[in-house]
C-alpha cells in the first residue's frame, strides 16, 4: 500500500492520471445513450471515492505539484490525442473547441477576480465584444482573420478601459453593479442595433491562415477529416499560450503584487504597491484574453447573435471560476470541462440544466465556498511560488 | 404639453414600482450588509402567487366581489413572498455572512435563477407570458393626448401609502428602532437585548412584502407577467438602491424615481430610438457611479485599518 502511494506520487502519477482522463473522456464523448452517460458520470464519483479510500488522492496531488512540466505536457498530449481520436466527428470536436474557448475566457476572468480581486460580472460581454469585433471587421472592413483575432482582444481591452474609471473608483457591491449594468446595457444594445445585426445576429467569416481555409474539411484521398480539427488545433495553441501567460504572471512579482492588492488594499498601499496600476493591468489583461477567445469562438461558430452573450452567460463564467476554485487555474480548466460537457451529453437534464446547475452552484457556495480544488497558499521558500 | 404630462405619469408610475423594489434591497443591505439579488425574482414570484390565487378564486368562488378578490390576491402574494424571503434569509444569507461578500451576491444570483427556472418549468404554461387580471375598474379620463387611467392612480396612491407605511414602521415603532439599531451596530444592538435573528427575519418579511406588492402592481399595470422579468427588475432595483446610496431608504426611493426618469428621458429625447432607453438608463447609471462612487446620498465611508 505504502509502496503504491510512493509510486504514484512520482512521475508515474501524472502519466497514470492523464491516461485515465484520456480514456474516460474518450468513452464519455463517444457515449450516446443516456444510461451509459449516467454510468460514466457515476464512475467519476466512484473513482474519486476509491482514490480517497486508498489515500491515493494525496499522492496524485503531490505528483502533479512536483512534476508540473510533465503534467502540463501530459494534458496537452491528452487534448491533442482526443482531437485526433475524434478527427471525423464534427459534434465532439465542436464541443472540445467550446471547452477550450470557455477556458481561455475564464482564465481571463481568473486574472481579474482570482488574482487582483477586481469584480467583473460582464465577462461574457467582453467575450461578445471580441466576437462582434472580429465579425464586423472581417465582414464590413474586409480585414483578414488573424488581425481580426488580435483586434477582438484589443477592442475588448479598450472598451474595458472605458469602464475602468467607475470600476476603480467604486468597490464591493458598487463595482459589481457597474459591471452588471454594463452587461445588461451591451445585451440590449446589441439586440436593438440594426447595424450590429439586431436579435438575428450576424454571420462570421471563417478563420484562414496562410491560405489554409478553416471552414473546409481536410481530405486525404479516401478519408475526410472534420474542419473543426483545424479550429481545435488553433484553440489548443491559444489555450497553451493563455495558460502559460497566466501562469507566468501568477508566478512572477506581478502575481505577488496582484495577490497583495486582492488581500488587503490598504496594507499593500502602505508598502508602496500601486493599487490602481495593478488593477488596471489585471482588468485589461483579463478582458484581452476573453476578447481573443470570443473572436476565435465566433469564427468557429460562423454565426453569432446577442443571445450568446447574456448576463446569464457571465454568471456561467463566474460559476465555472467558483466551481474550479478561484485562483486555481488547473481547477478552472477541470470545471469548464464539466460545466460545458455534462448538459450537452446528458440530454435528459437539458431542459432543467440551468435549474440544476444554479442549484448546484448555490449548494457549492454554501457548503464548499473555496471551490472543488481550492488554490494553495503561496510557498515562498524553495524557489517555487 | 399633454404628451409631456403623459410621460410624467408613466414615469411616476414606473418610478413607484422601482422604488418599492429598491426599498427591499436597501433594507436588506442595511441590516445584513448583503445584496440580495434574487429580490427581483421575488417580485416576480409575488405576481405569480397572486395570479395563482386569482385562478383558484375564479374556479371556486366566481361570484366574489372584486374588492375581496383583490385583497385575497394581495394577501396570497404577500404571504408567499414573505415566507420565501424569511426562508432565504435564514437558510442562506445568514450562514453565508462569514464568507466574502461576493459569494453572497453570487449565491443570491443563483437563487434568482433557480426561482426563475422553477416558474418557467413548473408553473402551468409558465414559459409563456401570462395575462394578469385588471381587477380594478377601467375608468379613464381622456384629454388630448393625455389619458388618465383610474386604476393607475389607485396603484400609484397605494404605492405611496405603502412607502409611507414602511417609513412609519421604521421610524415610529419598536421593531423599526430595533432594525435601525441592528443596521447601525449589530453587536451593540444584541448587547442591548435585541433578538438579532428575529429582526433579520422581520426585515426580510417587511422588504419582501413590499416586493410582493410591487409584483402585483407590476402585473396590474402591464396586464401581463413573464417569468423572466425578475432579472431586469432586480438589476433596476439594485441600480436604484445604489444610485441613492445603499442602506438609506429615502435614497432608494429617490433612486427608483431617478431610474424611471432616466428611462422616460431616453424615450422623450430619442423618440426615434426608444428601444435604446435601457441602454441610456444603464449608461447613465455607470456615469453616475463614476461621479459619485457610493451613491447620491453617500453611506458614511470611513475605514478602520
Interface residues (C-beta under 8 A of the other chain):
Chain A: X113 X119 X163 X165 X166 X169 X170 X171 X172 X173 X174 X176 X177 X178 X180 X181 X182 X184 X185 X188 X189 X191 X192 X266 X267 X311 X312 X315 X318 X319 X322 X351 X352 X354 X355 X358 X359 X361 X362 X365 X366 X369
Chain B: X29 X35 X92 X95 X96 X99 X100 X101 X102 X103 X105 X106 X107 X109 X110 X111 X113 X114 X117 X118 X121 X231 X232 X235 X238 X239 X242 X246 X273 X275 X276 X278 X279 X282 X283 X285 X286 X287 X289 X290 X293 X294 X295 X303 X305
